[in-house]
Amino acid sequence: MSYARRIDGNHAEIVRVLTSCGATVLDLSRVGCGCPEICVGYLGENTFMEIKANIKKKLTPAQVKFWERWKGKVVRINSPDEALIAIGATKF
């Protein structure tokens, strides 16, 4: 099943904050198939991040399936602060 590939309203701000702290960000929002929206590289580690603008927003069935199969680090974030915490960075 295919789902519309949309980005949440906080996507650009989260990417901006992550890159400003020295992380690299690969935008995966067009991949689909439940793949998280971004992959973040920071201090030699990669973290997949699923961005949601609202804490009440649920993962799609495709996203749930991806999370169940993926063996690496994948997190759900709702804000720039949560993104920084997920990679172990701090604001400056």
N, CA, C and O atoms as a CHARMM CRD file, in Angstrom:
* protein
*
  368
    1    1 MET  N      0.83500  -1.17400   0.00000 PROA 1      0.00000
    2    1 MET  CA     0.00000   0.00000   0.00000 PROA 1      0.00000
    3    1 MET  C      0.88300   1.24100   0.00000 PROA 1      0.00000
    4    1 MET  O      1.86300   1.30000   0.74300 PROA 1      0.00000
    5    2 SER  N      0.55900   2.21000  -0.80100 PROA 2      0.00000
    6    2 SER  CA     1.33300   3.43300  -0.89900 PROA 2      0.00000
    7    2 SER  C      0.63800   4.56600  -0.15600 PROA 2      0.00000
    8    2 SER  O     -0.59100   4.63000  -0.12200 PROA 2      0.00000
    9    3 TYR  N      1.41000   5.44100   0.42700 PROA 3      0.00000
   10    3 TYR  CA     0.87400   6.59400   1.13700 PROA 3      0.00000
   11    3 TYR  C      1.46200   7.86400   0.53900 PROA 3      0.00000
   12    3 TYR  O      2.55000   7.85800  -0.03700 PROA 3      0.00000
   13    4 ALA  N      0.72100   8.94000   0.68900 PROA 4      0.00000
   14    4 ALA  CA     1.21300  10.21900   0.19900 PROA 4      0.00000
   15    4 ALA  C      2.49800  10.57700   0.92800 PROA 4      0.00000
   16    4 ALA  O      2.60500  10.36000   2.13500 PROA 4      0.00000
   17    5 ARG  N      3.45100  11.11000   0.22800 PROA 5      0.00000
   18    5 ARG  CA     4.72100  11.50500   0.82400 PROA 5      0.00000
   19    5 ARG  C      4.65500  12.98100   1.16500 PROA 5      0.00000
   20    5 ARG  O      4.92400  13.84800   0.33300 PROA 5      0.00000
   21    6 ARG  N      4.29200  13.24300   2.40500 PROA 6      0.00000
   22    6 ARG  CA     4.18900  14.61800   2.87500 PROA 6      0.00000
   23    6 ARG  C      5.22700  14.84000   3.96400 PROA 6      0.00000
   24    6 ARG  O      5.64700  13.90600   4.64700 PROA 6      0.00000
   25    7 ILE  N      5.62500  16.07600   4.10900 PROA 7      0.00000
   26    7 ILE  CA     6.49200  16.40500   5.23400 PROA 7      0.00000
   27    7 ILE  C      5.68900  17.25600   6.20300 PROA 7      0.00000
   28    7 ILE  O      4.81200  18.02500   5.80900 PROA 7      0.00000
   29    8 ASP  N      6.01000  17.10000   7.47200 PROA 8      0.00000
   30    8 ASP  CA     5.31000  17.86200   8.49800 PROA 8      0.00000
   31    8 ASP  C      5.83700  19.29100   8.53400 PROA 8      0.00000
   32    8 ASP  O      6.93600  19.57300   8.05800 PROA 8      0.00000
   33    9 GLY  N      5.04400  20.18300   9.10100 PROA 9      0.00000
   34    9 GLY  CA     5.38400  21.60500   9.13100 PROA 9      0.00000
   35    9 GLY  C      6.66300  21.92800   9.87700 PROA 9      0.00000
   36    9 GLY  O      7.26800  22.97100   9.62600 PROA 9      0.00000
   37   10 ASN  N      7.09100  21.07200  10.78100 PROA 10     0.00000
   38   10 ASN  CA     8.30100  21.32300  11.56700 PROA 10     0.00000
   39   10 ASN  C      9.56600  20.71100  10.93900 PROA 10     0.00000
   40   10 ASN  O     10.65400  20.82300  11.50300 PROA 10     0.00000
   41   11 HSD  N      9.42500  20.08100   9.80200 PROA 11     0.00000
   42   11 HSD  CA    10.53100  19.39200   9.11700 PROA 11     0.00000
   43   11 HSD  C     11.71600  20.33400   8.86000 PROA 11     0.00000
   44   11 HSD  O     12.84500  20.02600   9.24400 PROA 11     0.00000
   45   12 ALA  N     11.46800  21.45300   8.22600 PROA 12     0.00000
   46   12 ALA  CA    12.54800  22.38200   7.85400 PROA 12     0.00000
   47   12 ALA  C     13.26900  22.92500   9.08900 PROA 12     0.00000
   48   12 ALA  O     14.49400  23.04000   9.08500 PROA 12     0.00000
   49   13 GLU  N     12.53400  23.25400  10.13000 PROA 13     0.00000
   50   13 GLU  CA    13.14000  23.78200  11.35400 PROA 13     0.00000
   51   13 GLU  C     14.02500  22.72200  12.02100 PROA 13     0.00000
   52   13 GLU  O     15.11600  23.03500  12.49700 PROA 13     0.00000
   53   14 ILE  N     13.56200  21.49000  12.05300 PROA 14     0.00000
   54   14 ILE  CA    14.34600  20.40700  12.65300 PROA 14     0.00000
   55   14 ILE  C     15.63800  20.19000  11.86000 PROA 14     0.00000
   56   14 ILE  O     16.70500  20.03900  12.45500 PROA 14     0.00000
   57   15 VAL  N     15.55600  20.17300  10.55000 PROA 15     0.00000
   58   15 VAL  CA    16.74600  20.01900   9.71600 PROA 15     0.00000
   59   15 VAL  C     17.70800  21.18100   9.94400 PROA 15     0.00000
   60   15 VAL  O     18.91600  20.97000  10.04600 PROA 15     0.00000
   61   16 ARG  N     17.19300  22.39100  10.02400 PROA 16     0.00000
   62   16 ARG  CA    18.03500  23.57000  10.25400 PROA 16     0.00000
   63   16 ARG  C     18.78300  23.46800  11.58300 PROA 16     0.00000
   64   16 ARG  O     19.98300  23.73600  11.64100 PROA 16     0.00000
   65   17 VAL  N     18.08600  23.08500  12.64100 PROA 17     0.00000
   66   17 VAL  CA    18.71500  22.96600  13.95700 PROA 17     0.00000
   67   17 VAL  C     19.77400  21.86100  13.95900 PROA 17     0.00000
   68   17 VAL  O     20.86100  22.03800  14.51000 PROA 17     0.00000
   69   18 LEU  N     19.45500  20.73300  13.34700 PROA 18     0.00000
   70   18 LEU  CA    20.42100  19.63500  13.30300 PROA 18     0.00000
   71   18 LEU  C     21.68900  20.02200  12.54100 PROA 18     0.00000
   72   18 LEU  O     22.79700  19.73800  12.99700 PROA 18     0.00000
   73   19 THR  N     21.53300  20.66400  11.39500 PROA 19     0.00000
   74   19 THR  CA    22.71800  21.05100  10.62100 PROA 19     0.00000
   75   19 THR  C     23.50900  22.15800  11.32600 PROA 19     0.00000
   76   19 THR  O     24.73100  22.22700  11.19100 PROA 19     0.00000
   77   20 SER  N     22.82000  23.02000  12.07600 PROA 20     0.00000
   78   20 SER  CA    23.52800  24.09700  12.77500 PROA 20     0.00000
   79   20 SER  C     24.39300  23.56700  13.92200 PROA 20     0.00000
   80   20 SER  O     25.31200  24.25500  14.36600 PROA 20     0.00000
   81   21 CYS  N     24.11100  22.35600  14.40700 PROA 21     0.00000
   82   21 CYS  CA    24.95100  21.78900  15.47500 PROA 21     0.00000
   83   21 CYS  C     26.03100  20.88200  14.89500 PROA 21     0.00000
   84   21 CYS  O     26.76800  20.24700  15.64900 PROA 21     0.00000
   85   22 GLY  N     26.13800  20.81200  13.57700 PROA 22     0.00000
   86   22 GLY  CA    27.20500  20.04600  12.93800 PROA 22     0.00000
   87   22 GLY  C     26.79600  18.68600  12.40400 PROA 22     0.00000
   88   22 GLY  O     27.64400  17.94200  11.91200 PROA 22     0.00000
   89   23 ALA  N     25.52700  18.34600  12.48700 PROA 23     0.00000
   90   23 ALA  CA    25.05700  17.06300  11.95100 PROA 23     0.00000
   91   23 ALA  C     24.86300  17.17000  10.43900 PROA 23     0.00000
   92   23 ALA  O     24.66500  18.26100   9.90500 PROA 23     0.00000
   93   24 THR  N     24.92200  16.03300   9.76400 PROA 24     0.00000
   94   24 THR  CA    24.53500  15.98100   8.36300 PROA 24     0.00000
   95   24 THR  C     23.16100  15.33400   8.29600 PROA 24     0.00000
   96   24 THR  O     22.84600  14.43300   9.07300 PROA 24     0.00000
   97   25 VAL  N     22.35000  15.80500   7.35800 PROA 25     0.00000
   98   25 VAL  CA    20.97200  15.32400   7.25500 PROA 25     0.00000
   99   25 VAL  C     20.69000  14.90200   5.82300 PROA 25     0.00000
  100   25 VAL  O     20.88700  15.67300   4.88400 PROA 25     0.00000
  101   26 LEU  N     20.22900  13.67600   5.66900 PROA 26     0.00000
  102   26 LEU  CA    19.81000  13.15600   4.37500 PROA 26     0.00000
  103   26 LEU  C     18.28900  13.09900   4.37700 PROA 26     0.00000
  104   26 LEU  O     17.69200  12.37900   5.17700 PROA 26     0.00000
  105   27 ASP  N     17.66300  13.85800   3.48400 PROA 27     0.00000
  106   27 ASP  CA    16.20100  13.89400   3.39800 PROA 27     0.00000
  107   27 ASP  C     15.70900  12.66500   2.64400 PROA 27     0.00000
  108   27 ASP  O     16.02900  12.47400   1.47000 PROA 27     0.00000
  109   28 LEU  N     14.93600  11.84300   3.32300 PROA 28     0.00000
  110   28 LEU  CA    14.40100  10.61400   2.74000 PROA 28     0.00000
  111   28 LEU  C     12.89200  10.68200   2.56700 PROA 28     0.00000
  112   28 LEU  O     12.25100   9.65400   2.34600 PROA 28     0.00000
  113   29 SER  N     12.32000  11.86100   2.66200 PROA 29     0.00000
  114   29 SER  CA    10.86400  12.01000   2.67000 PROA 29     0.00000
  115   29 SER  C     10.19100  11.51800   1.39300 PROA 29     0.00000
  116   29 SER  O      8.99100  11.24400   1.40700 PROA 29     0.00000
  117   30 ARG  N     10.91800  11.39900   0.30600 PROA 30     0.00000
  118   30 ARG  CA    10.32300  10.92300  -0.94800 PROA 30     0.00000
  119   30 ARG  C     10.44100   9.41400  -1.14800 PROA 30     0.00000
  120   30 ARG  O      9.92500   8.87900  -2.13000 PROA 30     0.00000
  121   31 VAL  N     11.11100   8.72600  -0.23200 PROA 31     0.00000
  122   31 VAL  CA    11.32400   7.28800  -0.38600 PROA 31     0.00000
  123   31 VAL  C     10.02100   6.50600  -0.24000 PROA 31     0.00000
  124   31 VAL  O      9.74400   5.61700  -1.04400 PROA 31     0.00000
  125   32 GLY  N      9.22800   6.82200   0.76300 PROA 32     0.00000
  126   32 GLY  CA     7.98400   6.09100   0.99300 PROA 32     0.00000
  127   32 GLY  C      8.23000   4.72800   1.61300 PROA 32     0.00000
  128   32 GLY  O      9.29900   4.48600   2.17400 PROA 32     0.00000
  129   33 CYS  N      7.26000   3.84300   1.52000 PROA 33     0.00000
  130   33 CYS  CA     7.34800   2.47300   2.05300 PROA 33     0.00000
  131   33 CYS  C      7.63400   2.44500   3.55200 PROA 33     0.00000
  132   33 CYS  O      8.20500   1.47200   4.04600 PROA 33     0.00000
  133   34 GLY  N      7.25300   3.48300   4.28000 PROA 34     0.00000
  134   34 GLY  CA     7.44900   3.52100   5.72000 PROA 34     0.00000
  135   34 GLY  C      8.80100   4.01600   6.16200 PROA 34     0.00000
  136   34 GLY  O      9.06600   4.11100   7.36000 PROA 34     0.00000
  137   35 CYS  N      9.67700   4.34000   5.19800 PROA 35     0.00000
  138   35 CYS  CA    11.01100   4.83500   5.53800 PROA 35     0.00000
  139   35 CYS  C     10.88700   6.15400   6.29900 PROA 35     0.00000
  140   35 CYS  O     10.11000   7.01900   5.89600 PROA 35     0.00000
  141   36 PRO  N     11.64200   6.32800   7.39900 PROA 36     0.00000
  142   36 PRO  CA    11.61900   7.60000   8.12300 PROA 36     0.00000
  143   36 PRO  C     12.01700   8.76200   7.21700 PROA 36     0.00000
  144   36 PRO  O     12.65500   8.56700   6.18200 PROA 36     0.00000
  145   37 GLU  N     11.63500   9.96300   7.61800 PROA 37     0.00000
  146   37 GLU  CA    11.81700  11.14500   6.77300 PROA 37     0.00000
  147   37 GLU  C     13.25500  11.60500   6.61000 PROA 37     0.00000
  148   37 GLU  O     13.62100  12.12800   5.55800 PROA 37     0.00000
  149   38 ILE  N     14.08100  11.41800   7.64500 PROA 38     0.00000
  150   38 ILE  CA    15.46800  11.86100   7.54000 PROA 38     0.00000
  151   38 ILE  C     16.40500  10.84400   8.17300 PROA 38     0.00000
  152   38 ILE  O     16.02100  10.07700   9.05500 PROA 38     0.00000
  153   39 CYS  N     17.64300  10.85900   7.69700 PROA 39     0.00000
  154   39 CYS  CA    18.72100  10.11200   8.32800 PROA 39     0.00000
  155   39 CYS  C     19.74800  11.15600   8.75100 PROA 39     0.00000
  156   39 CYS  O     20.17700  11.98200   7.94500 PROA 39     0.00000
  157   40 VAL  N     20.13600  11.11100  10.01700 PROA 40     0.00000
  158   40 VAL  CA    21.03100  12.11200  10.58200 PROA 40     0.00000
  159   40 VAL  C     22.35800  11.45600  10.95300 PROA 40     0.00000
  160   40 VAL  O     22.38600  10.44600  11.65700 PROA 40     0.00000
  161   41 GLY  N     23.44500  12.03400  10.47600 PROA 41     0.00000
  162   41 GLY  CA    24.78000  11.58400  10.83700 PROA 41     0.00000
  163   41 GLY  C     25.38400  12.55100  11.83400 PROA 41     0.00000
  164   41 GLY  O     25.42400  13.75800  11.59900 PROA 41     0.00000
  165   42 TYR  N     25.85700  12.00900  12.96100 PROA 42     0.00000
  166   42 TYR  CA    26.44800  12.87400  13.99100 PROA 42     0.00000
  167   42 TYR  C     27.42600  12.05300  14.81900 PROA 42     0.00000
  168   42 TYR  O     27.07000  11.00900  15.36400 PROA 42     0.00000
  169   43 LEU  N     28.64800  12.52900  14.90800 PROA 43     0.00000
  170   43 LEU  CA    29.70600  11.89100  15.68100 PROA 43     0.00000
  171   43 LEU  C     29.87600  10.41100  15.32500 PROA 43     0.00000
  172   43 LEU  O     30.04200   9.56600  16.20500 PROA 43     0.00000
  173   44 GLY  N     29.83400  10.11500  14.04100 PROA 44     0.00000
  174   44 GLY  CA    30.07900   8.75900  13.56800 PROA 44     0.00000
  175   44 GLY  C     28.90500   7.79900  13.66900 PROA 44     0.00000
  176   44 GLY  O     29.06200   6.60800  13.40300 PROA 44     0.00000
  177   45 GLU  N     27.73500   8.29000  14.04500 PROA 45     0.00000
  178   45 GLU  CA    26.55600   7.44100  14.14300 PROA 45     0.00000
  179   45 GLU  C     25.44400   7.97200  13.25400 PROA 45     0.00000
  180   45 GLU  O     25.33100   9.17800  13.03400 PROA 45     0.00000
  181   46 ASN  N     24.62700   7.06000  12.74900 PROA 46     0.00000
  182   46 ASN  CA    23.47400   7.42400  11.92700 PROA 46     0.00000
  183   46 ASN  C     22.18900   7.12500  12.69300 PROA 46     0.00000
  184   46 ASN  O     22.07500   6.09700  13.36000 PROA 46     0.00000
  185   47 THR  N     21.23600   8.02900  12.58800 PROA 47     0.00000
  186   47 THR  CA    19.94400   7.85600  13.24400 PROA 47     0.00000
  187   47 THR  C     18.84500   8.19100  12.25700 PROA 47     0.00000
  188   47 THR  O     18.80200   9.29900  11.72200 PROA 47     0.00000
  189   48 PHE  N     17.95100   7.23500  12.01100 PROA 48     0.00000
  190   48 PHE  CA    16.75500   7.52000  11.22600 PROA 48     0.00000
  191   48 PHE  C     15.76800   8.23900  12.13100 PROA 48     0.00000
  192   48 PHE  O     15.58700   7.85500  13.28700 PROA 48     0.00000
  193   49 MET  N     15.12400   9.29100  11.60500 PROA 49     0.00000
  194   49 MET  CA    14.14200  10.03500  12.38300 PROA 49     0.00000
  195   49 MET  C     12.83300  10.17200  11.62200 PROA 49     0.00000
  196   49 MET  O     12.80500  10.59800  10.46800 PROA 49     0.00000
  197   50 GLU  N     11.77300   9.80800  12.28300 PROA 50     0.00000
  198   50 GLU  CA    10.42300  10.02700  11.76500 PROA 50     0.00000
  199   50 GLU  C      9.90800  11.28600  12.44500 PROA 50     0.00000
  200   50 GLU  O      9.78100  11.33600  13.66800 PROA 50     0.00000
  201   51 ILE  N      9.61400  12.29700  11.64500 PROA 51     0.00000
  202   51 ILE  CA     9.16900  13.59000  12.17200 PROA 51     0.00000
  203   51 ILE  C      7.64800  13.64500  12.16900 PROA 51     0.00000
  204   51 ILE  O      6.99400  13.36400  11.16400 PROA 51     0.00000
  205   52 LYS  N      7.11100  14.01000  13.31300 PROA 52     0.00000
  206   52 LYS  CA     5.66900  14.24200  13.43800 PROA 52     0.00000
  207   52 LYS  C      5.48400  15.64100  14.01700 PROA 52     0.00000
  208   52 LYS  O      6.19800  16.03800  14.93700 PROA 52     0.00000
  209   53 ALA  N      4.52900  16.38100  13.47600 PROA 53     0.00000
  210   53 ALA  CA     4.27400  17.73700  13.95600 PROA 53     0.00000
  211   53 ALA  C      3.42500  17.73700  15.22200 PROA 53     0.00000
  212   53 ALA  O      3.37500  18.73200  15.94400 PROA 53     0.00000
  213   54 ASN  N      2.76700  16.62800  15.48200 PROA 54     0.00000
  214   54 ASN  CA     1.83800  16.55100  16.59800 PROA 54     0.00000
  215   54 ASN  C      2.09500  15.24900  17.33900 PROA 54     0.00000
  216   54 ASN  O      2.17300  14.18600  16.72300 PROA 54     0.00000
  217   55 ILE  N      2.22400  15.32600  18.64500 PROA 55     0.00000
  218   55 ILE  CA     2.50800  14.13200  19.44700 PROA 55     0.00000
  219   55 ILE  C      1.39500  13.09100  19.33900 PROA 55     0.00000
  220   55 ILE  O      1.63600  11.90500  19.56500 PROA 55     0.00000
  221   56 LYS  N      0.19200  13.51800  19.00000 PROA 56     0.00000
  222   56 LYS  CA    -0.94300  12.60200  18.88400 PROA 56     0.00000
  223   56 LYS  C     -0.98300  11.87700  17.53800 PROA 56     0.00000
  224   56 LYS  O     -1.71100  10.89700  17.37600 PROA 56     0.00000
  225   57 LYS  N     -0.20100  12.36100  16.57900 PROA 57     0.00000
  226   57 LYS  CA    -0.17200  11.74800  15.25600 PROA 57     0.00000
  227   57 LYS  C      0.44700  10.36500  15.32900 PROA 57     0.00000
  228   57 LYS  O      1.52500  10.19300  15.89800 PROA 57     0.00000
  229   58 LYS  N     -0.22700   9.38200  14.75700 PROA 58     0.00000
  230   58 LYS  CA     0.24300   8.00100  14.82000 PROA 58     0.00000
  231   58 LYS  C      1.09500   7.64200  13.61000 PROA 58     0.00000
  232   58 LYS  O      1.01200   8.27800  12.56000 PROA 58     0.00000
  233   59 LEU  N      1.90700   6.62000  13.78000 PROA 59     0.00000
  234   59 LEU  CA     2.66100   6.07800  12.65600 PROA 59     0.00000
  235   59 LEU  C      1.69100   5.38500  11.70500 PROA 59     0.00000
  236   59 LEU  O      0.69500   4.80600  12.13900 PROA 59     0.00000
  237   60 THR  N      1.98200   5.44500  10.42000 PROA 60     0.00000
  238   60 THR  CA     1.16700   4.73100   9.43400 PROA 60     0.00000
  239   60 THR  C      1.48200   3.23500   9.53600 PROA 60     0.00000
  240   60 THR  O      2.50600   2.86700  10.11200 PROA 60     0.00000
  241   61 PRO  N      0.62900   2.37000   8.99200 PROA 61     0.00000
  242   61 PRO  CA     0.93900   0.93500   8.99400 PROA 61     0.00000
  243   61 PRO  C      2.28800   0.62500   8.33100 PROA 61     0.00000
  244   61 PRO  O      3.01600  -0.25100   8.79600 PROA 61     0.00000
  245   62 ALA  N      2.61900   1.33200   7.25700 PROA 62     0.00000
  246   62 ALA  CA     3.91400   1.11000   6.59500 PROA 62     0.00000
  247   62 ALA  C      5.06900   1.50900   7.50500 PROA 62     0.00000
  248   62 ALA  O      6.10100   0.83800   7.52300 PROA 62     0.00000
  249   63 GLN  N      4.90900   2.59200   8.25800 PROA 63     0.00000
  250   63 GLN  CA     5.95400   3.01800   9.18400 PROA 63     0.00000
  251   63 GLN  C      6.12800   2.00700  10.30600 PROA 63     0.00000
  252   63 GLN  O      7.25600   1.68900  10.68200 PROA 63     0.00000
  253   64 VAL  N      5.03600   1.50300  10.84000 PROA 64     0.00000
  254   64 VAL  CA     5.10500   0.49000  11.89500 PROA 64     0.00000
  255   64 VAL  C      5.85300  -0.73500  11.39400 PROA 64     0.00000
  256   64 VAL  O      6.69100  -1.28800  12.10700 PROA 64     0.00000
  257   65 LYS  N      5.55900  -1.15800  10.18000 PROA 65     0.00000
  258   65 LYS  CA     6.22000  -2.32500   9.58500 PROA 65     0.00000
  259   65 LYS  C      7.72300  -2.07000   9.43900 PROA 65     0.00000
  260   65 LYS  O      8.53300  -2.94600   9.74100 PROA 65     0.00000
  261   66 PHE  N      8.09600  -0.87200   8.97700 PROA 66     0.00000
  262   66 PHE  CA     9.51200  -0.52300   8.83800 PROA 66     0.00000
  263   66 PHE  C     10.20700  -0.62900  10.19000 PROA 66     0.00000
  264   66 PHE  O     11.27800  -1.22800  10.29500 PROA 66     0.00000
  265   67 TRP  N      9.60200  -0.05000  11.22100 PROA 67     0.00000
  266   67 TRP  CA    10.19600  -0.05500  12.56200 PROA 67     0.00000
  267   67 TRP  C     10.35900  -1.47000  13.09200 PROA 67     0.00000
  268   67 TRP  O     11.33900  -1.76400  13.77600 PROA 67     0.00000
  269   68 GLU  N      9.42600  -2.33600  12.79100 PROA 68     0.00000
  270   68 GLU  CA     9.49800  -3.71900  13.26700 PROA 68     0.00000
  271   68 GLU  C     10.64800  -4.47800  12.61200 PROA 68     0.00000
  272   68 GLU  O     11.25200  -5.34900  13.23900 PROA 68     0.00000
  273   69 ARG  N     10.95100  -4.15600  11.36500 PROA 69     0.00000
  274   69 ARG  CA    11.99300  -4.87200  10.61900 PROA 69     0.00000
  275   69 ARG  C     13.37900  -4.26100  10.75800 PROA 69     0.00000
  276   69 ARG  O     14.37600  -4.97000  10.62000 PROA 69     0.00000
  277   70 TRP  N     13.46700  -2.95300  11.02900 PROA 70     0.00000
  278   70 TRP  CA    14.75000  -2.26600  11.00700 PROA 70     0.00000
  279   70 TRP  C     15.58300  -2.61600  12.23500 PROA 70     0.00000
  280   70 TRP  O     15.08000  -2.57000  13.35700 PROA 70     0.00000
  281   71 LYS  N     16.85100  -2.96300  12.03300 PROA 71     0.00000
  282   71 LYS  CA    17.74700  -3.36900  13.12300 PROA 71     0.00000
  283   71 LYS  C     18.61900  -2.22500  13.65000 PROA 71     0.00000
  284   71 LYS  O     19.34200  -2.39800  14.63100 PROA 71     0.00000
  285   72 GLY  N     18.55400  -1.07000  13.00500 PROA 72     0.00000
  286   72 GLY  CA    19.34900   0.07300  13.43300 PROA 72     0.00000
  287   72 GLY  C     18.53700   1.03400  14.28700 PROA 72     0.00000
  288   72 GLY  O     17.42500   0.71900  14.71200 PROA 72     0.00000
  289   73 LYS  N     19.10300   2.20100  14.53300 PROA 73     0.00000
  290   73 LYS  CA    18.46900   3.20400  15.38900 PROA 73     0.00000
  291   73 LYS  C     17.44500   4.01300  14.59000 PROA 73     0.00000
  292   73 LYS  O     17.76600   4.62000  13.56900 PROA 73     0.00000
  293   74 VAL  N     16.22700   4.00500  15.07600 PROA 74     0.00000
  294   74 VAL  CA    15.15800   4.79600  14.47200 PROA 74     0.00000
  295   74 VAL  C     14.32300   5.38000  15.60800 PROA 74     0.00000
  296   74 VAL  O     13.92600   4.67200  16.53300 PROA 74     0.00000
  297   75 VAL  N     14.06400   6.69000  15.52000 PROA 75     0.00000
  298   75 VAL  CA    13.31400   7.37800  16.56900 PROA 75     0.00000
  299   75 VAL  C     12.22300   8.23700  15.95800 PROA 75     0.00000
  300   75 VAL  O     12.28900   8.63400  14.79400 PROA 75     0.00000
  301   76 ARG  N     11.23200   8.50800  16.76400 PROA 76     0.00000
  302   76 ARG  CA    10.16800   9.43000  16.38900 PROA 76     0.00000
  303   76 ARG  C     10.42000  10.72200  17.15700 PROA 76     0.00000
  304   76 ARG  O     10.65200  10.70300  18.36600 PROA 76     0.00000
  305   77 ILE  N     10.37100  11.83500  16.44900 PROA 77     0.00000
  306   77 ILE  CA    10.58700  13.12800  17.10200 PROA 77     0.00000
  307   77 ILE  C      9.45900  14.07900  16.73600 PROA 77     0.00000
  308   77 ILE  O      8.81900  13.94800  15.69200 PROA 77     0.00000
  309   78 ASN  N      9.23400  15.04000  17.62600 PROA 78     0.00000
  310   78 ASN  CA     8.19400  16.03300  17.41100 PROA 78     0.00000
  311   78 ASN  C      8.72600  17.46800  17.42000 PROA 78     0.00000
  312   78 ASN  O      7.99700  18.40600  17.09600 PROA 78     0.00000
  313   79 SER  N      9.99400  17.63400  17.79100 PROA 79     0.00000
  314   79 SER  CA    10.53200  18.99000  17.92300 PROA 79     0.00000
  315   79 SER  C     12.03600  19.00000  17.68900 PROA 79     0.00000
  316   79 SER  O     12.68600  17.95500  17.72900 PROA 79     0.00000
  317   80 PRO  N     12.58500  20.18700  17.44500 PROA 80     0.00000
  318   80 PRO  CA    14.04300  20.29100  17.30700 PROA 80     0.00000
  319   80 PRO  C     14.77800  19.80200  18.55900 PROA 80     0.00000
  320   80 PRO  O     15.81600  19.14900  18.44900 PROA 80     0.00000
  321   81 ASP  N     14.25100  20.11100  19.74000 PROA 81     0.00000
  322   81 ASP  CA    14.89900  19.66100  20.97900 PROA 81     0.00000
  323   81 ASP  C     14.95500  18.14100  21.05700 PROA 81     0.00000
  324   81 ASP  O     15.97400  17.58000  21.46000 PROA 81     0.00000
  325   82 GLU  N     13.87000  17.46800  20.67500 PROA 82     0.00000
  326   82 GLU  CA    13.86900  16.00300  20.67800 PROA 82     0.00000
  327   82 GLU  C     14.87500  15.45200  19.67400 PROA 82     0.00000
  328   82 GLU  O     15.49200  14.41600  19.92000 PROA 82     0.00000
  329   83 ALA  N     15.04300  16.13100  18.55300 PROA 83     0.00000
  330   83 ALA  CA    16.02300  15.69600  17.55100 PROA 83     0.00000
  331   83 ALA  C     17.43300  15.79800  18.10800 PROA 83     0.00000
  332   83 ALA  O     18.24300  14.89100  17.91900 PROA 83     0.00000
  333   84 LEU  N     17.73200  16.88500  18.78700 PROA 84     0.00000
  334   84 LEU  CA    19.06000  17.05200  19.38600 PROA 84     0.00000
  335   84 LEU  C     19.32900  16.00700  20.46400 PROA 84     0.00000
  336   84 LEU  O     20.42800  15.46000  20.55000 PROA 84     0.00000
  337   85 ILE  N     18.32400  15.73800  21.28100 PROA 85     0.00000
  338   85 ILE  CA    18.46500  14.72000  22.32500 PROA 85     0.00000
  339   85 ILE  C     18.71800  13.35600  21.69300 PROA 85     0.00000
  340   85 ILE  O     19.53900  12.58400  22.18900 PROA 85     0.00000
  341   86 ALA  N     18.02200  13.05600  20.60900 PROA 86     0.00000
  342   86 ALA  CA    18.14100  11.74700  19.95200 PROA 86     0.00000
  343   86 ALA  C     19.55900  11.48100  19.45600 PROA 86     0.00000
  344   86 ALA  O     19.98600  10.32800  19.40200 PROA 86     0.00000
  345   87 ILE  N     20.29000  12.52900  19.09500 PROA 87     0.00000
  346   87 ILE  CA    21.65600  12.33000  18.60400 PROA 87     0.00000
  347   87 ILE  C     22.70300  12.65900  19.67500 PROA 87     0.00000
  348   87 ILE  O     23.90100  12.52700  19.42600 PROA 87     0.00000
  349   88 GLY  N     22.26700  13.08000  20.84500 PROA 88     0.00000
  350   88 GLY  CA    23.19600  13.38900  21.91500 PROA 88     0.00000
  351   88 GLY  C     23.85400  14.74500  21.77400 PROA 88     0.00000
  352   88 GLY  O     24.94000  14.96400  22.31300 PROA 88     0.00000
  353   89 ALA  N     23.21900  15.65700  21.06100 PROA 89     0.00000
  354   89 ALA  CA    23.76500  17.01100  20.86800 PROA 89     0.00000
  355   89 ALA  C     23.04100  17.97500  21.79800 PROA 89     0.00000
  356   89 ALA  O     21.98800  17.65600  22.35100 PROA 89     0.00000
  357   90 THR  N     23.61800  19.15100  21.95900 PROA 90     0.00000
  358   90 THR  CA    22.97000  20.19200  22.74400 PROA 90     0.00000
  359   90 THR  C     22.91000  21.46000  21.91800 PROA 90     0.00000
  360   90 THR  O     23.70000  21.65900  20.99500 PROA 90     0.00000
  361   91 LYS  N     21.97300  22.30300  22.25800 PROA 91     0.00000
  362   91 LYS  CA    21.87900  23.59900  21.58300 PROA 91     0.00000
  363   91 LYS  C     23.07000  24.45000  21.97600 PROA 91     0.00000
  364   91 LYS  O     23.64800  24.28700  23.05100 PROA 91     0.00000
  365   92 PHE  N     23.42400  25.36500  21.07900 PROA 92     0.00000
  366   92 PHE  CA    24.49000  26.30100  21.42400 PROA 92     0.00000
  367   92 PHE  C     24.13300  27.66900  20.93200 PROA 92     0.00000
  368   92 PHE  O     24.90000  28.61300  21.12100 PROA 92     0.00000
